[in-house]
Amino acid sequence: MREPAQRLTGVGSTIFAEMSALAVRTGSVNLGQGFPDEDGPAEVIEAAVAALRGGRNQYPPGHGTPELLDAVVAHQRRHYGLELDRSQVVATTGATEAIAAALLGLVDPGDEVVVLEPYYDSYVAMIQFAGAVRRPVTLRAPDFRLDAAELAAAVTDRTRLILLNTPHNPTGTVLTRSELEAVAAVAIEHDLVVVTDEVYEHLTYDHEHVPLATLPGMFERTVTISSAGKTFSVTGWKVGWASGPADLVASVEGAKNWLSYASGAPLQPAVAVALNEHDAFHQALAKDLREKRDRLCAGLSTLGMQVYEPAGTYFVTTDVSALGHADGRAFCAALPELAGVVAIPSQVFYDDLDEGRHLVRWAFCKQREVIDEGLRRLGAADLRAR
Ligand SMILES: *Cc1c(COP(=O)(O)O)cnc(C)c1O
């Protein structure tokens, strides 16, 4: 057995793949990984078919196909009043590659990256690949707000970048304008770049998503990342983008060039159609998800868990300690056998294990029958620790 490279230490596999495989193996209801079980808009899928049949099958421009770049420009103007040009957008292989390219293109070995905890797991891997050091700022139950003083205290003279995520996975927090103003104040004071992952920008429930780049003085230091996966229920397409000032976008593209060079030629024009013509899809999706959130939250609460209702994203976090479980990881490991349900132990998204030990993340981007069947199974099982 040969050892993997050191940069893989501690980041061998993603918890989502691990738990989805467990769900398949045990025939469990998968409330773990955040992928919808319904397709995106039919016209958008037809646009991809047309592109495949229409000869869009060779390398597209590394920067992105012109239709997609223009659609992202138009989207940022229409939704947020941000004025971009094509040089300020780069298409990527999902938000995942945009995150990778941003960190590899903007951070040097030894630099520190301030990141919200709990964190999305690819952040940890990519900070590590860049040779950088993560400095978590914890969002704490029950309301998972960003503490401005803790954020300021996490910044040192080695800090290069703040990596933000709003709406936030896994907590469902949507950062308020005043929290974002605190981020902006710290970034401006220390002359930092901020990379902000906004893949759930359209999936909020009665809460306004404010892009950090719209705050005064922030556009020129902010790389905004999004993707078609969550907005249009096409998580398998892996079409994303980064936008911001041309110098920062050029650094992201400089790294992206050597990762994938270019991304999915036939899918990019289809995503352009989605962005240009299908705002109604994500508006309806958000409405539907809001109902599913309420359904899952009510059900989990009835089972005796403490439920932290999310303002955005696909996920609800619960505290399972009221059921007598001190450890969410052990709880989630036992759950397929006990109830035939899979969920994600949030502790894997923490450096500070004590903050996340008893927290479990449940996905509600599933058909109502799936949510109901999951709840039925959980209700039929004896979830209390013995
Ligand atoms: C799903 C997700 C991503 C990955 O997006 P892709 O476009 O599938 O690569 C990135 N960040 C967060 C917070 C996510 O939940």
The ligand as an SDF file (V2000), in Angstrom:
LIG
                    3D

 15 15  0  0  0  0  0  0  0  0999 V2000
  -23.4320   22.3110   -3.2170 C   0  0  0  0  0  0  0  0  0  0  0  0
  -22.4490   23.3540   -2.7390 C   0  0  0  0  0  0  0  0  0  0  0  0
  -21.3250   23.7020   -3.5110 C   0  0  0  0  0  0  0  0  0  0  0  0
  -20.9500   22.9570   -4.7630 C   0  0  0  0  0  0  0  0  0  0  0  0
  -21.5400   23.4500   -5.8940 O   0  0  0  0  0  0  0  0  0  0  0  0
  -21.3140   22.7220   -7.3140 P   0  0  0  0  0  0  0  0  0  0  0  0
  -21.8010   23.7000   -8.2820 O   0  0  0  0  0  0  0  0  0  0  0  0
  -22.0780   21.4450   -7.2840 O   0  0  0  0  0  0  0  0  0  0  0  0
  -19.8520   22.4530   -7.4470 O   0  0  0  0  0  0  0  0  0  0  0  0
  -20.5060   24.7000   -3.0470 C   0  0  0  0  0  0  0  0  0  0  0  0
  -20.7460   25.3400   -1.8920 N   0  0  0  0  0  0  0  0  0  0  0  0
  -21.7920   25.0130   -1.1050 C   0  0  0  0  0  0  0  0  0  0  0  0
  -21.9980   25.7400    0.1680 C   0  0  0  0  0  0  0  0  0  0  0  0
  -22.6700   23.9930   -1.4950 C   0  0  0  0  0  0  0  0  0  0  0  0
  -23.6760   23.6360   -0.6900 O   0  0  0  0  0  0  0  0  0  0  0  0
  1  2  1  0
  2  3  1  0
  2 14  2  0
  3  4  1  0
  3 10  2  0
  4  5  1  0
  5  6  1  0
  6  7  2  0
  6  8  1  0
  6  9  1  0
 10 11  1  0
 11 12  2  0
 12 13  1  0
 12 14  1  0
 14 15  1  0
M  END
$$$$
